Amino acid sequence: MKNYDKYKLATPEDYGSDYVSNCCGARVNYSDRCQYCLEYCEPIEDYEYQAIQKENYLESKADAERDER
C-alpha cells in the first residue's frame, strides 16, 4: 500500500469533526445549545448526523414505495 493516498484511508476523526445538534444539524455552541432553534439539543458529530439523515431518508423512501403498491 505504498502508493495509496492517505486521504482515502482517513476517518472523520483524522480531520477533526464538528459537533452539530441532533435536532436539525446546526452547529452547537459551548453551552450545547442549538444555534438555529435555540433549544438544548444533544451534540453529535457531523458525520453521525449525516448518517442518521441518510438512514431516515432511505427508510422514508422505502415506506413510500410500499405505500404505492
C-alpha positions as CSV (number, residue, x, y, z in Angstrom):
1,M,0.0,0.0,0.0
2,K,2.9,2.3,-0.6
3,N,1.2,4.4,-3.2
4,Y,-2.3,4.5,-1.7
5,D,-3.3,8.1,-0.8
6,K,-3.7,8.9,2.8
7,Y,-6.9,10.8,2.4
8,K,-8.6,7.6,1.1
9,L,-7.7,5.8,4.3
10,A,-8.7,8.7,6.6
11,T,-11.6,8.6,9.0
12,P,-13.6,11.7,10.2
13,E,-11.5,11.7,13.4
14,D,-8.4,12.2,11.4
15,Y,-9.5,15.6,10.2
16,G,-11.4,16.6,13.4
17,S,-15.1,16.8,13.2
18,D,-17.6,19.4,14.0
19,Y,-20.4,19.0,16.6
20,V,-23.9,19.7,15.4
21,S,-27.3,19.3,17.1
22,N,-29.2,16.1,16.7
23,C,-32.5,18.0,16.1
24,C,-31.6,20.0,13.0
25,G,-27.9,19.6,12.2
26,A,-27.0,23.2,13.1
27,R,-23.7,24.0,14.9
28,V,-23.7,23.7,18.6
29,N,-22.1,26.3,20.8
30,Y,-20.2,25.6,24.0
31,S,-23.4,25.6,26.1
32,D,-24.8,22.7,24.0
33,R,-27.5,25.0,22.7
34,C,-28.5,24.7,19.1
35,Q,-27.7,27.9,17.2
36,Y,-30.7,27.5,14.9
37,C,-33.6,26.6,17.0
38,L,-32.1,27.8,20.3
39,E,-33.1,24.6,22.1
40,Y,-30.9,22.4,24.2
41,C,-30.1,19.5,21.9
42,E,-27.7,16.6,22.1
43,P,-24.4,17.4,20.4
44,I,-23.3,14.7,17.9
45,E,-20.5,14.7,15.4
46,D,-21.3,15.9,11.9
47,Y,-20.7,12.6,10.2
48,E,-23.1,10.8,12.7
49,Y,-25.8,13.4,11.8
50,Q,-25.3,12.8,8.1
51,A,-25.5,9.0,8.6
52,I,-28.7,9.4,10.6
53,Q,-30.3,11.6,7.9
54,K,-29.3,9.2,5.2
55,E,-30.9,6.3,7.1
56,N,-34.1,8.3,7.7
57,Y,-34.3,9.2,4.0
58,L,-33.8,5.6,2.9
59,E,-36.5,4.5,5.4
60,S,-38.9,7.1,4.2
61,K,-38.3,6.2,0.6
62,A,-38.9,2.5,1.3
63,D,-42.1,3.4,3.1
64,A,-43.3,5.5,0.2
65,E,-42.6,2.6,-2.2
66,R,-44.6,0.2,0.0
67,D,-47.5,2.6,0.1
68,E,-47.6,2.8,-3.7
69,R,-48.1,-0.9,-4.1
